[in-house]
Amino acid sequence: MTMIDISSTALIELALDLTNSLTTKDRFDRLLSTVRRTVSCDAVVLLHVQGERLKPLAQQGLSKDSLGRRFDIQAHPRFEIICGSSTPVRFAADCVLPDPYDGMLLAHAGDLPVHACMGLPLLADDQLIGVLTLDSMTPEVFDELPERTLDIISAMSAATLKTAILLQELESHSQHSQELVAELTNEALVKDGGELIGDSPVMLKLKREIDMVAVSGFSILIEGETGVGKELVARTLHRQSARSEGPLVYVNCAALPENLIESELFGHVKGAFTGADRNRTGKFSLADGGTIFLDEIGELPLGVQSKLLRALQSQEIQPVGKDATEQVNVRILAATNRQLKLEVSEGRFRADLYHRLSVYPISVPALREREGDVTMLAGYFIEQIRRKLGIRQLTIDASAISILNRYDWPGNVRELEHVIGRAALRARGRGNQAIVRIDIRHIEQLVDSVGRSEDKLSSSASNGLNAELLTTGLVVEKGASIGLKLETETFQRKLITRVLSQESGNWSAAAKRLQTDRANLSRLAKRLGISVTKAVTLSTS
């Protein structure tokens, strides 16, 4: 094999070496060794383009500290010329441009005298990814090298560097994905506690349903009011399923900006839209082999619902900006505090998606329906809060428990937790007591204040209704005794019944006129014994 022609033997050896190499360092070392065997030189360096800099990845013939250097391309004229070229660059022996390796060549101490210097730009997909430099103390030694030889060296070097970059990106991406999945799964599993507390009849029924469907693999729609513990039901379903060793990825559909929902769920490729400066893995891909929990699914726009339907039907997703689809193996759990049947009938939710999601719907009961569970839940939260506040002993008075049991909890379990937390702070006061007891004083005012939202219904409604409605059925004679609670409930019952009738039983329209949330109106109406049928009947009688 001559110095000026690369032999087929060297090519085959290099190809085999690179195929069999297990590490990036091995690949680089064997590449440089082959180049030095083929082309006589005193130093050869492989550098990676990183923005406006060149980072040495491997070298032979320079001092070891060269690998710690980062060369600003614009500060080194020779590098600037090589990076701006698409073909090999040979510098004249008497070139006056400073050499970036002055003082680093092992074969010569101090500044480099007249010598041979050559640089090969390494391209992948017409993009500069690196540079290979060769230096020799023998002037003009590179001048007679055939272009074919240099083309092959450039191609082999570029392929080696590209492979190393891709492997590094894959490894980094895989590690990031694993860390993200672990973080998301841990967040989903520990969020808002981790146990279904309660032994009321409705809770025992719920637990039986969970035991039955957890192992089925079906898509599950979890329905219930805000704060009842739908997330906890989803975590329990995942833990008891065959996918328990896989990830559990939580997505709050209501918190996602509409223009980013599709990217968040299915991912996107670099350049798919303004601001997409890198590839992004979607939540469905992160949940592959496990479970994805779509909370507040009723908030998804119709356009995204159709793509979610495809993911359900074929276990197939398509990242934004990518033509090809990807297969995933994901179980879907969805939750909503809306009445999706009503959403379907009013055209806000796809009927086909609703039926796919609700293969087995699970309804989580409201706290006011869970007779006896408030006491158990209070004990659970008290122990949690005790640990958080660093109190040695935290107890609750029987009179305070009695108030908690009588309250109807419009905010459900979440509201109960917050009330007990605030009561514990009130009971502890400013001191750092070792033993703290929550009594009726710490609970009564809190329950009263959080319960006022329903009492405000009549006053807020007065802003949107006519005088006839406001004066309906409430005439008080002077000196007569008044049962305030009874009269208030009577007024609310008549008011809600009248508005529901005028709106033909449309709860959303009635809530809008009464200036309250539909869920709050439904809860209040249920407590007052109002149904749509009854409302229409009473108003026409």
CORFENUR-V865012 format. One record per run of one state. SS is the DSSP state (A for helix, B for strand, O for the rest). FROM is the first residue (numbers start at 1). TO is the last residue. If there is no record, write none. Layout:
ss:SS from:FROM to:TO
ss:SS from:FROM to:TO
This chain:
ss:O from:1 to:7
ss:A from:8 to:20
ss:O from:21 to:23
ss:A from:24 to:38
ss:O from:39 to:42
ss:B from:43 to:50
ss:O from:51 to:52
ss:B from:53 to:60
ss:O from:61 to:61
ss:B from:62 to:62
ss:O from:63 to:63
ss:A from:64 to:68
ss:O from:69 to:69
ss:B from:70 to:72
ss:A from:73 to:75
ss:O from:76 to:76
ss:A from:77 to:83
ss:O from:84 to:88
ss:B from:89 to:91
ss:O from:92 to:104
ss:B from:105 to:105
ss:O from:106 to:115
ss:B from:116 to:124
ss:O from:125 to:126
ss:B from:127 to:136
ss:O from:137 to:146
ss:A from:147 to:190
ss:O from:191 to:200
ss:A from:201 to:213
ss:O from:214 to:219
ss:B from:220 to:223
ss:O from:224 to:229
ss:A from:230 to:239
ss:O from:240 to:247
ss:B from:248 to:252
ss:A from:253 to:255
ss:O from:256 to:257
ss:A from:258 to:266
ss:O from:267 to:267
ss:B from:268 to:268
ss:O from:269 to:279
ss:B from:280 to:280
ss:O from:281 to:282
ss:A from:283 to:286
ss:O from:287 to:290
ss:B from:291 to:295
ss:O from:296 to:296
ss:A from:297 to:299
ss:O from:300 to:301
ss:A from:302 to:314
ss:O from:315 to:315
ss:B from:316 to:317
ss:O from:318 to:319
ss:B from:320 to:320
ss:O from:321 to:325
ss:B from:326 to:327
ss:O from:328 to:330
ss:B from:331 to:336
ss:O from:337 to:339
ss:A from:340 to:345
ss:O from:346 to:350
ss:A from:351 to:360
ss:O from:361 to:361
ss:B from:362 to:363
ss:O from:364 to:366
ss:A from:367 to:369
ss:O from:370 to:372
ss:A from:373 to:389
ss:O from:390 to:392
ss:B from:393 to:396
ss:O from:397 to:397
ss:A from:398 to:406
ss:O from:407 to:411
ss:A from:412 to:428
ss:O from:429 to:434
ss:B from:435 to:438
ss:O from:439 to:439
ss:A from:440 to:450
ss:O from:451 to:451
ss:A from:452 to:461
ss:O from:462 to:466
ss:A from:467 to:470
ss:O from:471 to:483
ss:A from:484 to:502
ss:O from:503 to:506
ss:A from:507 to:513
ss:O from:514 to:517
ss:A from:518 to:527
ss:O from:528 to:531
ss:A from:532 to:540
ss:O from:541 to:541
